[in-house]
Amino acid sequence: MSTHTDENPFKCSLCSYAGTQSVYLKRHMLTHTDEKPFNCSLCSFKCTRSENLRSHILKHMGEKPFKCSLCSYAGTQRSCLRRHMLTHVDNKPFNCSMCSYKCIRSENLKNHMLNHTNEKPFKCSLCSYASTQKKNLKTHMLTHTGEKPYKCSFCSYECSTSMRLRGHMLTHTGEKPFKCSLCSYVCTTSWLLKRHMLTHTGEKPFKCSLCSHACTTNGDLRIHILTHTGEKPYQCTVCSYKCTKSGSLKIHMLNHMGEKPYKCSLCDYKCTVSGNLKTHMFIHTGEKPYKCSLCTFKCTRSGGLKSHYVKSHG
């Protein structure tokens, strides 16, 4: 039988990593030095692997060569497609012991459990922000640098994550590929659809350990926890405004800039938030997508429907 040493002869001198080839060890060493030798010529993106740079370039080109055979999903990396294909698999063997969460990967369950323990091992060195995932910390650091590496090729929109850019691009095409099977709701991303489905089931899997509050997303739970601590980690650099959400700070900054990037194509209405533009469009279409399941009441906002339930059926 081969020993661990025989199988992985190339060992890192700084940690327990061991690999089968010297090229893997060289690539691993970059994680210790933070060196990123591959640079994008179109934005400030840098990475440690040439294949990651090639995939990144595809985002600028809008090309997604790896397509799902079961739905409209397309991605820039084969690994992303493989991970996506698991969403079509019904079997989710990893179950949370504290809520109804299930997943297909053990590392996803480990990350999820941190939401229950409130453990946030990845901490910002510049403010009090902390996260359960390293990728979230990387995205957060962009709020300090002001860097927005993902740029729309159709307008001046810029953002810090590729997912936000993909969602934004759909505002130009008008495409909403994710449809609710129980009502007329449609949206631009799969996670928005998952969150919407909870409004039908009434399920609130994320529970506060300090009070009886429960909510539909771990992001909402993190924000709720701040009501107990009083912490407002996002601070305006122009005035004394502080808030609990990065999105709220971005919207606030638009007030200083006087910028209203979301414009109605049918009238001269402008606003700072895409959600407000969507609600405004209902004035033109007459659509009232939020319907009461107990009576004939309809409205244009989810908040209006919640208020109706409390006043009329609560």
Secondary structure, DSSP 8 states (H G I E B T S, - for coil): ---HHHH--EE-SSSS-EESSHHHHHHHHHHHHT---EE-SSSS-EES-HHHHHHHHHHHHT---EE-SSSS-EES-HHHHHHHHGGG-----EE-SSSS-EES-HHHHHHHHHHHHT---EE-SSSS-EESSHHHHHHHHHHHH----EE-SSSS-EES-HHHHHHHHHHHH----EE-SSSS-EESSHHHHHHHHHHHH----EE-SSSS-EES-HHHHHHHHHHHH----EE-SSSS-EES-HHHHHHHHHHHHT---EE-SSSS-EES-HHHHHHHHHHHH----EE-SSSS-EES-HHHHHHHIIIII-
